[in-house]
Amino acid sequence: MKENAFDRIELETNSLALMSQDAAWYWRGDEERVFTTVPAELAFLVGDLHKFQVLPDRGGWTWARLRMDASEWVLHSEFDWMREPHFDPPFEYIPADCAAELDLRPRSAEWIPEWMAAGIARQERHQAALARRRQRDRARRAAKRAEKEAKEAQQAEVADQEGDGSTPTR
């Protein structure tokens, strides 16, 4: 940091399920803040940190800030397991991401924040609607198949009766 004349670096990350978005800032003195892209190596290390810091019943954190001052060379960190992650457009999470987060990093009910519970509920309603739609589509296909088979059977019966010269019985 000193060779680049930066006094402090901060990295903030939002994570949910398999999504993660990082932002980094460098400071020169107390005033000048410079936004920079996060090097891929650092982003992967933060992703690894996220995987390893999963707590039983609490799951994984959804927001983190890592900070280091050049004067101290000590890493300071803040983690939040309940904060709703905010991703910059065009990225945003969907209800399936909330359900995936819970599958990947299980939490007890008391550690599921309201925003995540709402997302999971929306995903469950969506999955139930899809299941009803699939069932309805299967029933329609079965009815069409039965109708087609009945029509073919009727045509075969008519053809058999015409072939032997007998009159149809009812």
C-alpha positions, 0 to 999 in steps of 0.5 A: 500500500505504501508504494502506491501512496495509499493509507488505507484500503477497504473491501465491501462484499455482498454475497447470497447463494452463488452470487457475490459482488465486491467493491474496493476503495483506497484512501490517500490521507483522510480525505481522498477516496479512490474507487477501484475494481477488486482484483480477481485473486482477492475476490476469490479469496473473499469467496473462500473466506465466505465459504469457511465462515459458515456458522452452524444454525446461522449460515453464512454472512451476506455482507462483509467489510474488510479494512486495512490501514498501512500504519497498522498492517492489521486486518479489521473485519465486520460481518453481517449474517442478517443484512439484505445484500444489495447488488448493483444493476444489472445484478439482483437476487431473485427468490430462488437465490434465497432458497439456494442460500438456505440450501447451501448454508443452513440456518435455524429459523431464528437466524433467517432474516425477514427478507430471506424468509419472504424470498423463500416463501415466494420461491415456494409459491412459484414452485407450487404453481409450476407443479400445478401447471405440470400436473395440469399439462400432464392431465391434458396430454393424457386426455388427448392421448386417450381421446386419440386412442378411442378415436383410432379404436373406433375407426379400426372397429368401423374398418373391421366391420366394413371389411367383413360385410356385417352391419355394426351392432349397438 
